[in-house]
Amino acid sequence: MRLYPLGDAAVVLEFGSDISPATHRAIAAFSTYLARQPFAGLRETVPAFTTLTVYYDPWQLSENGRQQPYGRVVEILRQLLAAATATDAPAETSVVDIPVCYGGGFGPDLAFVAQHAGLTTDQVIALHSNAEYLVHMIGFAPGFPYLGGLDARLATPRRPQPRALVPAGAVGIAGPQTGIYSLPTPGGWQLIGRTPWRLFNPEWAAPSRLRAGQHLRFVPISDAEFTRLQQQELLS
């Protein structure tokens, strides 16, 4: 376990160097432990692929200026790490089904991904939609899920020239990863489809539809089904 500062109000805990379900479980367990038993001055925890960033109030941790806050929070975290166990991680039993319309205007790079993999577009869709994915982290943009579990045959390099604007809901592949654009942003992932679901809304009680630790599947839908579901989303 390596701990190092991030600015003057955060500590990064590095749980390993490999992106894996085991690393994810360790991060989730300690994040859950801190949520259940927060220390004085804890502000927020942010999980990532191999790290957990812990944000804290440096003034409170310094005990009104009498201690060096970073050293104090590192001491606290090392004590809590020794007490936490893998059983503290919440058990995710359900799988979220994400509707996706593949190809055409919704997935302009589907043919390229198929060519790169030496497969047909139907085979790419089947491989992509038959897998179960783990949400390792939310990042890049609010609500954007980074997913583990992509079939290695579908790994495809990013576009040499990123698009200036990728629509919200676009499903893409970049290297060994797949993900969903939660907001209209620039992006260089290979776009193979699009979901009509909204993944982020600041007016929701929980603004991100997905969270780290969830499992999901992609379910192919037709153009007509995409339009119907999109209209439902706009009314919700």
C-alpha positions as CSV (number, residue, x, y, z in Angstrom):
1,M,0.0,0.0,0.0
2,R,1.4,3.4,-1.0
3,L,0.1,6.7,0.3
4,Y,1.0,10.1,-1.2
5,P,-0.4,13.6,-1.1
6,L,-2.6,15.2,-3.7
7,G,-2.4,18.9,-3.1
8,D,-2.8,20.1,0.5
9,A,-6.2,18.5,1.2
10,A,-6.2,14.9,-0.1
11,V,-4.3,11.6,0.2
12,V,-4.1,9.0,-2.6
13,L,-4.1,5.4,-1.5
14,E,-2.6,3.1,-4.2
15,F,-3.9,-0.4,-3.8
16,G,-1.8,-1.9,-6.7
17,S,-0.7,-1.4,-10.2
18,D,-3.0,-3.8,-12.0
19,I,-6.6,-3.1,-13.0
20,S,-8.5,-6.1,-11.7
21,P,-11.7,-7.2,-9.9
22,A,-9.5,-8.0,-6.8
23,T,-8.1,-4.5,-6.7
24,H,-11.5,-3.0,-7.2
25,R,-12.9,-5.1,-4.3
26,A,-10.2,-3.9,-2.0
27,I,-10.8,-0.2,-2.9
28,A,-14.6,-0.7,-2.6
29,A,-14.2,-2.3,0.8
30,F,-12.1,0.5,2.3
31,S,-14.3,3.2,0.7
32,T,-17.3,1.5,2.3
33,Y,-15.5,1.2,5.7
34,L,-14.8,4.9,5.7
35,A,-18.4,5.8,4.8
36,R,-19.6,3.7,7.8
37,Q,-16.9,4.9,10.2
38,P,-15.7,8.3,9.0
39,F,-12.9,10.1,10.8
40,A,-13.2,13.7,11.9
41,G,-12.3,15.9,9.0
42,L,-13.2,13.4,6.2
43,R,-14.8,15.2,3.3
44,E,-15.1,12.7,0.4
45,T,-13.6,9.5,-1.1
46,V,-13.2,9.0,-4.9
47,P,-12.5,5.5,-6.1
48,A,-10.5,4.9,-9.4
49,F,-9.0,1.9,-11.2
50,T,-6.2,1.3,-8.7
51,T,-6.5,4.1,-6.2
52,L,-8.8,5.7,-3.6
53,T,-8.4,9.4,-3.1
54,V,-9.4,10.7,0.4
55,Y,-10.3,14.4,0.7
56,Y,-10.1,15.9,4.1
57,D,-10.3,19.3,6.0
58,P,-6.7,20.2,6.7
59,W,-7.6,22.7,9.4
60,Q,-9.6,20.2,11.3
61,L,-6.9,17.6,11.0
62,S,-4.3,20.0,12.2
63,E,-6.3,20.5,15.5
64,N,-6.5,24.2,15.0
65,G,-2.9,24.5,13.8
66,R,-1.2,22.3,16.4
67,Q,-0.4,19.4,14.0
68,Q,0.8,18.8,10.5
69,P,-2.5,17.7,8.8
70,Y,-1.0,15.4,6.1
71,G,1.0,13.4,8.6
72,R,-2.0,13.1,10.9
73,V,-4.4,11.9,8.2
74,V,-1.8,9.3,7.0
75,E,-1.5,8.0,10.5
76,I,-5.3,7.7,10.8
77,L,-5.7,6.0,7.4
78,R,-3.0,3.4,8.2
79,Q,-4.8,2.5,11.4
80,L,-8.1,2.2,9.6
81,L,-6.6,0.1,6.8
82,A,-5.4,-2.4,9.4
83,A,-9.0,-2.6,10.8
84,A,-10.9,-2.8,7.5
85,T,-11.5,-6.1,5.8
86,A,-12.7,-7.2,2.4
87,T,-16.1,-8.1,3.9
88,D,-16.8,-4.4,4.2
89,A,-17.4,-4.1,0.5
90,P,-21.1,-4.0,-0.4
91,A,-22.3,-7.0,-2.3
92,E,-23.6,-6.1,-5.8
93,T,-26.2,-8.7,-6.8
94,S,-28.1,-7.1,-9.6
95,V,-27.1,-6.4,-13.2
96,V,-28.2,-3.2,-14.9
97,D,-29.3,-3.7,-18.5
98,I,-28.3,-0.8,-20.8
99,P,-30.3,-0.6,-24.1
100,V,-28.0,0.2,-27.0
101,C,-28.8,0.8,-30.7
102,Y,-25.7,-0.4,-32.5
103,G,-24.2,0.8,-35.9
104,G,-25.5,3.3,-38.4
105,G,-25.6,6.8,-37.2
106,F,-25.6,5.6,-33.6
107,G,-22.3,3.7,-34.1
108,P,-20.3,5.2,-36.9
109,D,-17.1,3.3,-36.0
110,L,-18.7,-0.2,-35.8
111,A,-17.4,-1.2,-39.2
112,F,-13.9,-0.1,-38.3
113,V,-13.9,-2.0,-35.0
114,A,-15.1,-5.1,-36.9
115,Q,-12.4,-4.7,-39.6
116,H,-9.7,-4.3,-37.0
117,A,-10.9,-7.4,-35.1
118,G,-11.3,-9.5,-38.3
119,L,-15.0,-10.0,-37.5
120,T,-18.4,-9.1,-38.9
121,T,-20.3,-6.2,-37.4
122,D,-22.9,-8.7,-36.1
123,Q,-20.1,-10.6,-34.4
124,V,-18.9,-7.4,-32.8
125,I,-22.4,-6.7,-31.5
126,A,-22.8,-10.2,-30.2
127,L,-19.5,-10.1,-28.3
128,H,-20.1,-6.7,-26.9
129,S,-23.6,-7.4,-25.7
130,N,-23.0,-10.9,-24.4
131,A,-20.4,-9.8,-21.8
132,E,-21.0,-8.7,-18.2
133,Y,-19.1,-5.5,-17.3
134,L,-17.9,-4.1,-14.0
135,V,-18.1,-0.4,-13.4
136,H,-14.5,0.3,-12.1
137,M,-14.9,4.0,-11.7
138,I,-16.8,7.1,-12.7
139,G,-14.7,9.8,-14.3
140,F,-13.5,11.9,-17.3
141,A,-16.9,13.6,-17.3
142,P,-19.6,13.4,-14.6
143,G,-21.4,10.0,-14.8
144,F,-19.0,8.5,-17.4
145,P,-18.4,4.8,-16.5
146,Y,-15.1,3.0,-17.1
147,L,-16.0,-0.6,-17.6
148,G,-14.0,-3.8,-17.2
149,G,-14.8,-7.0,-19.0
150,L,-14.5,-6.2,-22.7
151,D,-13.7,-9.2,-24.8
152,A,-10.0,-8.9,-25.8
153,R,-10.9,-9.5,-29.5
154,L,-12.7,-6.1,-29.5
155,A,-9.8,-4.0,-28.2
156,T,-9.3,-1.2,-30.7
157,P,-7.0,1.8,-30.7
158,R,-8.5,5.3,-30.2
159,R,-9.2,7.4,-33.2
160,P,-6.1,9.3,-34.5
161,Q,-8.2,12.5,-34.5
162,P,-10.7,12.9,-31.7
163,R,-14.2,14.2,-32.5
164,A,-15.0,17.7,-31.4
165,L,-18.3,16.6,-30.0
166,V,-19.6,13.1,-29.1
167,P,-23.3,12.9,-28.2
168,A,-24.4,11.8,-24.7
169,G,-25.2,8.1,-24.6
170,A,-22.6,7.1,-27.2
171,V,-21.0,3.7,-26.4
172,G,-17.4,3.5,-27.4
173,I,-14.2,1.4,-27.3
174,A,-10.7,2.6,-26.6
175,G,-8.0,0.0,-26.3
176,P,-9.1,-2.7,-23.9
177,Q,-11.9,-0.6,-22.4
178,T,-15.5,0.2,-23.2
179,G,-17.5,3.1,-21.8
180,I,-20.5,5.4,-22.3
181,Y,-20.4,9.1,-22.8
182,S,-22.6,10.6,-20.2
183,L,-22.5,14.2,-21.6
184,P,-21.9,15.8,-25.0
185,T,-18.1,16.2,-24.9
186,P,-15.1,15.9,-27.2
187,G,-13.7,12.3,-27.4
188,G,-11.5,9.9,-29.3
189,W,-13.2,6.5,-28.5
190,Q,-14.4,4.3,-31.4
191,L,-18.2,4.7,-31.3
192,I,-20.2,1.5,-31.9
193,G,-23.6,2.4,-30.6
194,R,-25.7,4.7,-28.4
195,T,-28.0,4.3,-25.5
196,P,-31.2,6.5,-25.1
197,W,-30.7,6.5,-21.4
198,R,-29.4,9.6,-19.6
199,L,-26.5,8.7,-17.4
200,F,-26.1,12.1,-15.6
201,N,-28.6,14.7,-14.4
202,P,-27.5,17.2,-11.7
203,E,-31.2,17.5,-10.6
204,W,-31.4,13.8,-9.6
205,A,-31.0,12.9,-6.0
206,A,-28.0,10.8,-7.1
207,P,-26.8,12.7,-10.2
208,S,-25.0,9.7,-11.7
209,R,-27.1,6.8,-12.9
210,L,-24.3,4.3,-12.5
211,R,-21.8,3.9,-9.7
212,A,-18.5,2.1,-9.1
213,G,-19.1,-1.5,-8.2
214,Q,-22.2,-2.1,-10.3
215,H,-22.4,-4.7,-13.0
216,L,-24.1,-4.1,-16.4
217,R,-24.9,-5.6,-19.7
218,F,-25.6,-4.0,-23.1
219,V,-28.9,-5.0,-24.7
220,P,-29.3,-4.4,-28.5
221,I,-32.4,-2.5,-29.5
222,S,-33.8,-1.2,-32.8
223,D,-33.9,2.4,-34.1
224,A,-37.7,2.5,-33.2
225,E,-37.0,1.3,-29.7
226,F,-34.3,3.9,-29.3
227,T,-36.7,6.7,-30.2
228,R,-39.4,5.3,-27.9
229,L,-37.1,5.0,-24.9
230,Q,-35.5,8.4,-25.6
231,Q,-38.9,10.0,-25.5
232,Q,-39.6,8.3,-22.1
233,E,-36.3,9.6,-20.8
234,L,-37.1,13.2,-21.8
235,L,-40.4,12.9,-19.9
236,S,-38.9,11.4,-16.7
